[in-house]
Amino acid sequence: MTFDPLVPFWLLALLAAPFAVFAVWRLVLAPAWGTRGAWAMRLVAVALLALVAAQPVIPAEPAERATTEGGLEVYIAVDTTSSMAAEDWAGSAPRLEGVKADIRAIARGLEGASFSLVTFDGAVVQRVPLSTDATALVSAGDVLTQEVTAYSLGSSVDAPVEVLEEILGEAATENPRQKRVLFYLGDGEQTSGVVPGSFASLAPLITGGAVLGYGTTEGGVMREFDGGFVDPSDAAGYIQDFSGGAPVDAVSRIDETRLATIAGELGVAYTHRTIAQSLDPVLAGFDVGEVTVNDGARGVRTELYWIPAIPLGLIALVEIVMLAGALAELKPRRRAPGVSAR
């Protein structure tokens, strides 16, 4: 909270001081409790009036950077299959928590770029079309969840290739000089039962990027998800593995060899991600280019002067009633008919 006074504070104090001093003086000299109460109320009214004039406010939020324009297009492909819920990120958190943190880091580290987000599991979806609004990217990333367990068809690391070919190809046709980079975020696990295809067709469409891997070789168990939970970790149980006969908690393990193969096909570097490592070294080699920033509109500030104005109005109403009573007592009494004054 801050103040936006109608007049400078020194002038406000100068105007209020005589009234406050007078009210204190009369309060001290008042002969009866009723009179003292009236002057105490008037002293409070002076303080409330000064507070109203000081205009307390909650400032508006700073203007957000609503639009930014640079010379780089950033495409992010995120694996949202059930394996990305494996609880081996930063101890026992789902791998998607690491993905979300890295999406925020990419948006922050490549400020001024245009961003697009694609997720893949049983379906490939472009969650965020290419946009300079980094806030939209972060918001979409923060709400990512794993696929619904009942609909899982297994992991296919190459699932987004066809869609990315279409998106990147159209972008290259519209603006062939623009630089484009691709970030692939996943665990490399292939459980669909088919041999994954190559990412080599995407290499001519990008000028760089990175493959970011999540998970551990020890692996982690995966919560079930039915699509109805705000947080997948609120689910009742873990995904089961029936391959040995008796059901046991299924374990997902990172496949760094496959992730390195994807990186090689794309012509980019592979990095195994952990919570202890900053993403800044990975982002340091990307040039966003000249950036033009247009600030968004500021929020509306919240006025608080009305809060002290309410008791001030009540005190003023009491004063009016008291004044009316005092004036009534001062009126001369009417004489009864037939009675003459002497």
Secondary structure in CASP SS format (residue, H / E / C, confidence):
PFRMAT SS
TARGET T0000
AUTHOR 0000-0000-0000
METHOD secondary structure of the structure
MODEL  1
M C 1.00
T E 1.00
F E 1.00
D C 1.00
P C 1.00
L C 1.00
V C 1.00
P C 1.00
F H 1.00
W H 1.00
L H 1.00
L H 1.00
A H 1.00
L H 1.00
L H 1.00
A H 1.00
A H 1.00
P H 1.00
F H 1.00
A H 1.00
V H 1.00
F H 1.00
A H 1.00
V H 1.00
W H 1.00
R H 1.00
L H 1.00
V H 1.00
L H 1.00
A C 1.00
P C 1.00
A C 1.00
W H 1.00
G H 1.00
T H 1.00
R H 1.00
G H 1.00
A H 1.00
W H 1.00
A H 1.00
M H 1.00
R H 1.00
L H 1.00
V H 1.00
A H 1.00
V H 1.00
A H 1.00
L H 1.00
L H 1.00
A H 1.00
L H 1.00
V H 1.00
A H 1.00
A H 1.00
Q C 1.00
P E 1.00
V E 1.00
I E 1.00
P C 1.00
A C 1.00
E C 1.00
P C 1.00
A C 1.00
E C 1.00
R E 1.00
A E 1.00
T E 1.00
T E 1.00
E E 1.00
G C 1.00
G C 1.00
L E 1.00
E E 1.00
V E 1.00
Y E 1.00
I E 1.00
A E 1.00
V E 1.00
D E 1.00
T C 1.00
T C 1.00
S H 1.00
S H 1.00
M H 1.00
A H 1.00
A E 1.00
E C 1.00
D C 1.00
W E 1.00
A C 1.00
G C 1.00
S C 1.00
A E 1.00
P C 1.00
R H 1.00
L H 1.00
E H 1.00
G H 1.00
V H 1.00
K H 1.00
A H 1.00
D H 1.00
I H 1.00
R H 1.00
A H 1.00
I H 1.00
A H 1.00
R H 1.00
G H 1.00
L C 1.00
E C 1.00
G C 1.00
A C 1.00
S E 1.00
F E 1.00
S E 1.00
L E 1.00
V E 1.00
T E 1.00
F E 1.00
D C 1.00
G C 1.00
A C 1.00
V E 1.00
V E 1.00
Q E 1.00
R E 1.00
V E 1.00
P E 1.00
L E 1.00
S E 1.00
T C 1.00
D C 1.00
A H 1.00
T H 1.00
A H 1.00
L H 1.00
V H 1.00
S H 1.00
A H 1.00
G H 1.00
D H 1.00
V C 1.00
L C 1.00
T C 1.00
Q C 1.00
E C 1.00
V C 1.00
T H 1.00
A H 1.00
Y H 1.00
S C 1.00
L C 1.00
G C 1.00
S C 1.00
S C 1.00
V C 1.00
D C 1.00
A C 1.00
P C 1.00
V H 1.00
E H 1.00
V H 1.00
L H 1.00
E H 1.00
E H 1.00
I H 1.00
L H 1.00
G H 1.00
E H 1.00
A H 1.00
A H 1.00
T H 1.00
E H 1.00
N C 1.00
P C 1.00
R C 1.00
Q C 1.00
K E 1.00
R E 1.00
V E 1.00
L E 1.00
F E 1.00
Y E 1.00
L E 1.00
G E 1.00
D C 1.00
G C 1.00
E C 1.00
Q C 1.00
T C 1.00
S C 1.00
G C 1.00
V C 1.00
V C 1.00
P C 1.00
G C 1.00
S C 1.00
F C 1.00
A H 1.00
S H 1.00
L H 1.00
A H 1.00
P H 1.00
L H 1.00
I C 1.00
T C 1.00
G E 1.00
G E 1.00
A E 1.00
V E 1.00
L E 1.00
G E 1.00
Y C 1.00
G C 1.00
T C 1.00
T C 1.00
E C 1.00
G C 1.00
G E 1.00
V E 1.00
M E 1.00
R E 1.00
E C 1.00
F C 1.00
D C 1.00
G C 1.00
G C 1.00
F C 1.00
V C 1.00
D C 1.00
P H 1.00
S H 1.00
D H 1.00
A C 1.00
A C 1.00
G C 1.00
Y E 1.00
I C 1.00
Q E 1.00
D E 1.00
F C 1.00
S C 1.00
G C 1.00
G C 1.00
A C 1.00
P C 1.00
V E 1.00
D E 1.00
A C 1.00
V E 1.00
S E 1.00
R C 1.00
I C 1.00
D C 1.00
E H 1.00
T H 1.00
R H 1.00
L H 1.00
A H 1.00
T H 1.00
I H 1.00
A H 1.00
G H 1.00
E H 1.00
L H 1.00
G C 1.00
V C 1.00
A E 1.00
Y E 1.00
T E 1.00
H E 1.00
R C 1.00
T C 1.00
I C 1.00
A C 1.00
Q C 1.00
S C 1.00
L C 1.00
D H 1.00
P H 1.00
V H 1.00
L H 1.00
A C 1.00
G C 1.00
F C 1.00
D C 1.00
V C 1.00
G C 1.00
E C 1.00
V C 1.00
T E 1.00
V E 1.00
N E 1.00
D E 1.00
G C 1.00
A C 1.00
R C 1.00
G C 1.00
V C 1.00
R C 1.00
T E 1.00
E E 1.00
L C 1.00
Y C 1.00
W H 1.00
I H 1.00
P H 1.00
A H 1.00
I H 1.00
P H 1.00
L H 1.00
G H 1.00
L H 1.00
I H 1.00
A H 1.00
L H 1.00
V H 1.00
E H 1.00
I H 1.00
V H 1.00
M H 1.00
L H 1.00
A H 1.00
G H 1.00
A H 1.00
L H 1.00
A H 1.00
E H 1.00
L H 1.00
K C 1.00
P C 1.00
R C 1.00
R C 1.00
R C 1.00
A C 1.00
P C 1.00
G C 1.00
V C 1.00
S C 1.00
A C 1.00
R C 1.00
END
